């Protein structure tokens, strides 16, 4: 499958590098208006299209990785050459109905919502399509995207909630890691060493749940001894309403996503 990517910023570049693992660099073409970004794409081993028409004509799938404010103008320029192609878009806040309004209801459209962890090939990505793709086509799209991270097929009505949980989630995790690292500094470690310890602890704990399964509360009990150090810390978190604060944080983020969408 040949992939054309419009935009070579953080997301476009990350998708290109991850997709190269499934379709090969020789099957990826980039279109980018920035001369600097075009040079970067070439240095990274990708072909660069001179215009959007050439990009679409030489691709089976076109991935739109531009800012939401630029999407309509790019779609209007691509419209005629997208017929029979599959359009993927990572633009935040733009629903499938928006693309159908611009391109027509027969256009094959897949909406994606990735998070920043895509930069290291560990993205958490929501996926939904408008029902115009054949089952085999959608399976092929999922297959080539699988190298980008974890894929979640969810209804579009949950995209704002997914944005809050997975899209904004890394920022909350980064803050938690920083808090653990600062706690380590308070205990006598250098920040650099404490940051490594905190990051390794978080990554290892997540991998344990992914690999061995089970409820996080079950694993908490395995770490917690009666009258020990861990229960002392957990009791403090409970008194401060830690879980409630996290739940409310995601809820407020989801509400903001809905308001921004209008």
URMOVEN-V221573 format. One record per residue. N is the residue number from 1. NEAR is the number of other C-alpha atoms within 8 Angstrom. Layout:
N	NEAR
N	NEAR
This chain:
1	7
2	10
3	12
4	16
5	16
6	14
7	13
8	15
9	9
10	7
11	11
12	14
13	11
14	12
15	10
16	10
17	8
18	11
19	14
20	11
21	9
22	9
23	12
24	9
25	10
26	8
27	10
28	15
29	14
30	16
31	16
32	11
33	7
34	6
35	7
36	6
37	11
38	14
39	8
40	8
41	14
42	10
43	7
44	6
45	7
46	12
47	10
48	11
49	10
50	7
51	7
52	11
53	8
54	9
55	15
56	15
57	8
58	8
59	13
60	12
61	13
62	14
63	12
64	14
65	14
66	12
67	7
68	9
69	5
70	8
71	11
72	8
73	7
74	8
75	10
76	9
77	8
78	11
79	9
80	6
81	8
82	11
83	7
84	6
85	12
86	13
87	13
88	12
89	11
90	12
91	13
92	6
93	8
94	9
95	8
96	11
97	6
98	8
99	11
100	11
101	8
102	9
103	10
104	8
105	6
106	6
107	14
108	13
109	14
110	13
111	12
112	12
113	13
114	11
115	12
116	9
117	10
118	15
119	10
120	7
121	11
122	10
123	14
124	13
125	12
126	13
127	12
128	11
129	11
130	9
131	6
132	9
133	11
134	7
135	6
136	6
137	8
138	9
139	8
140	8
141	8
142	9
143	8
144	10
145	11
146	9
147	11
148	12
149	12
150	9
151	11
152	8
153	7
154	9
155	7
156	7
157	5
158	8
159	11
160	10
161	9
162	10
163	12
164	14
165	9
166	10
167	12
168	11
169	9
170	11
171	7
172	8
173	8
174	8
175	8
176	8
177	12
178	9
179	8
180	11
181	13
182	10
183	8
184	12
185	11
186	7
187	6
188	6
189	9
190	8
191	10
192	6
193	8
194	14
195	12
196	8
197	9
198	11
199	9
200	8
201	8
202	9
203	8
204	8
205	8
206	8
207	8
208	9
209	11
210	7
211	6
212	6
213	7
214	7
215	7
216	7
217	6
218	8
219	9
220	8
221	8
222	7
223	7
224	10
225	10
226	5
227	6
228	8
229	8
230	9
231	11
232	9
233	8
234	8
235	8
236	8
237	9
238	9
239	7
240	6
241	8
242	9
243	7
244	7
245	8
246	8
247	8
248	8
249	8
250	10
251	10
252	8
253	10
254	12
255	8
256	8
257	12
258	9
259	7
260	7
261	7
262	4
